[in-house]
Amino acid sequence: MAEKIHTLVIGGGQAGVAASTHLKRRGVPVLVLERARIAERWRSERWDNLVANGPAWHDRFPDAKFDDCDPDEFPTKERIADYFVDFAKAEDLPIRTGVEVTKLERDGAGFRATTSQGVIEAENVVVATGPFQKPLIPTVVTDPSITQMHSNGYRNPEALPAGAVLVVGAGASGSQIAEELARAGRKVYLSLGPHDRPPRRYRGQDFVWWLGKLGKWDAKAPDPGTEHITIAVSGAYGGHTMDFRRLAAQGITLLGRAGTYDKGVLSVAPDLKTNIENGDRNFLSVLEEADAYVTAQGLDLPEEREAHVLGPLPDCVTNPVLSLNLKEAGISAIIWATGFKPDFGWIDIDLFRADGRPRHTDGVSEVPGLYFVGLPWLSCRGSAFIWGAWKDAERLAGVIAAKP
Ligand SMILES: Cc1cc2nc3c(=O)[nH]c(=O)nc-3n(C[C@H](O)[C@H](O)[C@H](O)COP(=O)(O)OP(=O)(O)OC[C@H]3O[C@@H](n4cnc5c(N)ncnc54)[C@H](O)[C@@H]3O)c2cc1C
């Protein structure tokens, strides 16, 4: 006979931990199934030296501090995973690890989950399987002598073959990996597209503080197709602004967007200068909005006029490489930091758009009893981040608890 539970949460990352906490606190009978370990992706799908993008005072659940970290420190990925394990223990959450849900389907008014350990029937299901599920690699480079991996498979510079490295994508992952490789003495090519690059700190406050004050974390999703914002930001080395001029000065050759590959040559779009200038515009606009906020609120924060002065564009931007012969450049490895796509193939319910994302309103899907938490822009820009998933989970638990 199938096991029955009122509400099944699928996935035991931060979103699943948050969802089950709020459901349990409201007295909703809940079970979490996690195919691996709690917060597995922080353990095994991130590089060794990754630290949080936000400081410890911010990138956490409101109910629990990182008690062994300075609030302004950027916790390591292992520390973050431990944080969720400790939190789940303290809340005594019913998380069953090592159980994968292989199929989810409707069953009358409820749901039937086929798992690696039998069948579970549930009245409600909360899907918390992650915002970043399947690696996305846009270009095919057919050269067996070049080691290729997605950023979720990159671990450290030593694990790559000797030689130059091409990093494609300059969001938080690509720009940080490129910098790490350059600091390790590698020749690095970094291909970048349109991006935002907020200041790490301005007028004494971290950018996560500014995004909160300026209402950007709560921003609703813009038009479909423009949900994804590539943000070049880093907490590494104590946290500093991702300034591509600095990376160029460290010896990194910046490139425009990677195009097609043919017979050993990668074409590169002539958009590098535009991308850098738009990123600069974004950087300066945050400073200006912050200044306006300081004035409007009459805050006493130290002036930082020098932050508005950007240096000259580096030579690799003004004289860009438009085609890269990988062999001639000595490239032995390519890291595709090109993002992720959804992977809901195991949900056998007619609910998904052509791009693979579920149809929902703020996490409440079109199918009664089926909810999503932790997805990018679920209800707002903060939704895929630690505290944002917490807020969405709290609201969704209220919706589930109030169901007749
Ligand atoms: C490189 C990187 C750095 C990031 N840094 C930060 C940061 O500093 N601060 C921040 O707030 N956010 C950060 N994020 C964003 C976000 O916090 C993380 O992606 C986080 O892992 C998302 O948590 P989640 O619980 O929603 O999903 P995940 O961590 O992906 O957890 C989903 C869980 O579901 C399990 N699962 C999946 N499918 C099934 C199934 N069918 N059955 C059972 N279990 C299943 C997985 O094993 C996994 O444990 C970062 C993201 C990346 C990629």
The ligand as an SDF file (V2000), in Angstrom:
LIG
                    3D

 53 58  0  0  0  0  0  0  0  0999 V2000
   27.3860   29.1340   -8.0200 C   0  0  0  0  0  0  0  0  0  0  0  0
   26.1760   29.6130   -7.2560 C   0  0  0  0  0  0  0  0  0  0  0  0
   26.3540   30.4240   -6.1470 C   0  0  0  0  0  0  0  0  0  0  0  0
   25.2530   30.8890   -5.4320 C   0  0  0  0  0  0  0  0  0  0  0  0
   25.4750   31.6910   -4.3570 N   0  0  0  0  0  0  0  0  0  0  0  0
   24.4170   32.1490   -3.6650 C   0  0  0  0  0  0  0  0  0  0  0  0
   24.6140   32.9910   -2.5330 C   0  0  0  0  0  0  0  0  0  0  0  0
   25.7220   33.3050   -2.1920 O   0  0  0  0  0  0  0  0  0  0  0  0
   23.5320   33.4280   -1.8540 N   0  0  0  0  0  0  0  0  0  0  0  0
   22.2490   33.0810   -2.2160 C   0  0  0  0  0  0  0  0  0  0  0  0
   21.2920   33.4950   -1.5430 O   0  0  0  0  0  0  0  0  0  0  0  0
   22.0570   32.3200   -3.3000 N   0  0  0  0  0  0  0  0  0  0  0  0
   23.0830   31.8320   -4.0180 C   0  0  0  0  0  0  0  0  0  0  0  0
   22.8660   31.0210   -5.0970 N   0  0  0  0  0  0  0  0  0  0  0  0
   21.4770   30.7900   -5.5220 C   0  0  0  0  0  0  0  0  0  0  0  0
   20.7430   29.7320   -4.6380 C   0  0  0  0  0  0  0  0  0  0  0  0
   20.8130   30.0990   -3.3180 O   0  0  0  0  0  0  0  0  0  0  0  0
   21.3110   28.3650   -4.7890 C   0  0  0  0  0  0  0  0  0  0  0  0
   21.1990   27.9840   -6.1420 O   0  0  0  0  0  0  0  0  0  0  0  0
   20.6130   27.3080   -3.9220 C   0  0  0  0  0  0  0  0  0  0  0  0
   21.2740   26.0770   -4.0740 O   0  0  0  0  0  0  0  0  0  0  0  0
   19.1500   27.1150   -4.2890 C   0  0  0  0  0  0  0  0  0  0  0  0
   18.5310   26.3570   -3.2850 O   0  0  0  0  0  0  0  0  0  0  0  0
   17.2560   25.4640   -3.5700 P   0  0  0  0  0  0  0  0  0  0  0  0
   16.9150   24.7330   -2.3340 O   0  0  0  0  0  0  0  0  0  0  0  0
   16.1860   26.2790   -4.1850 O   0  0  0  0  0  0  0  0  0  0  0  0
   17.7300   24.4530   -4.6810 O   0  0  0  0  0  0  0  0  0  0  0  0
   18.9210   23.4040   -4.6500 P   0  0  0  0  0  0  0  0  0  0  0  0
   20.0130   23.8110   -3.7720 O   0  0  0  0  0  0  0  0  0  0  0  0
   19.1960   23.0930   -6.0680 O   0  0  0  0  0  0  0  0  0  0  0  0
   18.2190   22.1580   -3.9410 O   0  0  0  0  0  0  0  0  0  0  0  0
   17.3140   21.3110   -4.5960 C   0  0  0  0  0  0  0  0  0  0  0  0
   17.4760   19.9400   -3.9890 C   0  0  0  0  0  0  0  0  0  0  0  0
   16.5150   19.0950   -4.6010 O   0  0  0  0  0  0  0  0  0  0  0  0
   17.0930   17.8060   -4.7870 C   0  0  0  0  0  0  0  0  0  0  0  0
   16.3320   17.1790   -5.8650 N   0  0  0  0  0  0  0  0  0  0  0  0
   16.2830   17.5740   -7.1570 C   0  0  0  0  0  0  0  0  0  0  0  0
   15.4560   16.7660   -7.8570 N   0  0  0  0  0  0  0  0  0  0  0  0
   14.9540   15.8680   -6.9730 C   0  0  0  0  0  0  0  0  0  0  0  0
   14.0360   14.7850   -7.0880 C   0  0  0  0  0  0  0  0  0  0  0  0
   13.4500   14.4840   -8.2610 N   0  0  0  0  0  0  0  0  0  0  0  0
   13.7540   14.0450   -5.9810 N   0  0  0  0  0  0  0  0  0  0  0  0
   14.3260   14.3600   -4.7870 C   0  0  0  0  0  0  0  0  0  0  0  0
   15.2090   15.3850   -4.6390 N   0  0  0  0  0  0  0  0  0  0  0  0
   15.5150   16.1240   -5.7010 C   0  0  0  0  0  0  0  0  0  0  0  0
   18.5470   18.1000   -5.1080 C   0  0  0  0  0  0  0  0  0  0  0  0
   19.3780   17.0210   -4.7750 O   0  0  0  0  0  0  0  0  0  0  0  0
   18.8420   19.3300   -4.2340 C   0  0  0  0  0  0  0  0  0  0  0  0
   19.4110   18.9890   -2.9990 O   0  0  0  0  0  0  0  0  0  0  0  0
   23.9330   30.5200   -5.8270 C   0  0  0  0  0  0  0  0  0  0  0  0
   23.7630   29.6870   -6.9410 C   0  0  0  0  0  0  0  0  0  0  0  0
   24.8680   29.2310   -7.6460 C   0  0  0  0  0  0  0  0  0  0  0  0
   24.6510   28.3380   -8.8580 C   0  0  0  0  0  0  0  0  0  0  0  0
  1  2  1  0
  2  3  1  0
  2 52  2  0
  3  4  2  0
  4  5  1  0
  4 50  1  0
  5  6  2  0
  6  7  1  0
  6 13  1  0
  7  8  2  0
  7  9  1  0
  9 10  1  0
 10 11  2  0
 10 12  1  0
 12 13  2  0
 13 14  1  0
 14 15  1  0
 14 50  1  0
 15 16  1  0
 16 17  1  0
 16 18  1  0
 18 19  1  0
 18 20  1  0
 20 21  1  0
 20 22  1  0
 22 23  1  0
 23 24  1  0
 24 25  2  0
 24 26  1  0
 24 27  1  0
 27 28  1  0
 28 29  2  0
 28 30  1  0
 28 31  1  0
 31 32  1  0
 32 33  1  0
 33 34  1  0
 33 48  1  0
 34 35  1  0
 35 36  1  0
 35 46  1  0
 36 37  1  0
 36 45  1  0
 37 38  2  0
 38 39  1  0
 39 40  1  0
 39 45  2  0
 40 41  1  0
 40 42  2  0
 42 43  1  0
 43 44  2  0
 44 45  1  0
 46 47  1  0
 46 48  1  0
 48 49  1  0
 50 51  2  0
 51 52  1  0
 52 53  1  0
M  END
$$$$
